[in-house]
Amino acid sequence: MENRFVHPSLLTEWQKAQALDAADSLAGFRQQFHTGSGIYLDGNSLGLLSRPVAAAVQRVLKEWQELAIEAWLDAPQPWFFLAESIGNKAAPLVGARPFELVACGSTTANLHSLVSTLFPAGRRVIVSDALNFSSDIYVLRDHLSLRGLDPQRDLRLVSSSDAYRIDEAAIMAALDEEVALLVLSTVQYRSGQLFDIEAITRRAHEVGARVIWDASHSAGAVPHEFHRWGVDGAVFCGYKYLNGGPGSTGFLYIHEKHAALKPALSGWFGNRKDTQFQLNIDFEMAAGAGRFQMSTPHVLSLAPLDASLDLFEAANPKELRRKSLAMTELLMALGDRYLAPHGLKIVTPRAPHQRGGHVAFASPEAYALAQALRHHGIVPDFRPHDILRLAPTAFYNTYCELVETVSCLLKIFEEDDLTRFQKPTDIP
Ligand SMILES: *Cc1c(COP(=O)(O)O)cnc(C)c1O
């Protein structure tokens, strides 16, 4: 075990954390990951590499080397079916039926695909929120423009009263009979606020709108029940909590009630498998979410997901969520007690059912603090304009690491000159 700094005022907390680590039923997974010598609290931006994932990439390289084109059908897991088989494997994480989920494209591209397909005729408004991820908002504006609608008028962005959270009642109030689509992120990437997906979806359906969720910040950290909740469509990425590696393939979910909907943006890999290679110029839609694939599966970016999802199968998603909540709970308790006096304010909701996988601290010094932590071997991240995000991951973080991180922040406040870590003003 690495010898890390514990602040004298946190010794008792550290002993308690040691006991929690010793009793942690998921502790064994940590050794499967390349955790390095520091403390990694950025698994909500890029999950760490695990040993099975590294081996899976090597295996695919070997298949390419030895089987070349034959691997499409003759590899032990034929490449031709990888997008569907990995979709099946990830389905339990979001409560999808196996054929409702496919691993293809990327989050933003998949959102373009779903918005173009699910936009119902006869309606004109899209509802989202002003704190949603930039890329998602770009998508929504583009689709309104492409339909001859006016993004200024027809995109309703629910605003935040405190710049960190969105009031669910305000979302409900923005829904009326003009609304075509409601497009939200399950978890706010800054504050970590988790929406009541089921209740919001139900309300949108009551006014006849369809709902698309971006679960990039929850998939793998917060279990969902998309099928049961009647969610129309969803997208998420594979490289955050799913640990699928940089730029790994994204996921697209579409509810089986839309089985008859043809993708508005089709490609040859969405054709029925049995007739795809007839290369007929008339598209024959595949059944299930697989019909949304546009292109040849990104085999080198799918292999990591396949191996990573084995780890999720070996752990219990409910256990992962339980530990994640316990860790964010501990971090918030330590934050209140030791960091609030230094001006770090927790903006993540306290209620477990409103909290995703990370804790967000607001501070005018957030940028400098993130840099200072990095300087001490701890990887957090910073999100403009004033958020320090710490994401403890159930698979590979320990309770002790959280106490050590808070210790380090205390030490920074006591000893470091934060002006050393100011933000450069002219980022190219
Ligand atoms: C990470 C993230 C994305 C990423 O989009 P890419 O197309 O994969 O680059 C999109 N939306 C949200 C909400 C995210 O958190």
Boltz pocket constraint, residues with backbone or C-beta under 6 A from the ligand:
constraints:
  - pocket:
      binder: B
      contacts: [[A, 44], [A, 106], [A, 107], [A, 108], [A, 109], [A, 133], [A, 135], [A, 136], [A, 185], [A, 187], [A, 189], [A, 214], [A, 216], [A, 217], [A, 237], [A, 250]]
      max_distance: 6.0
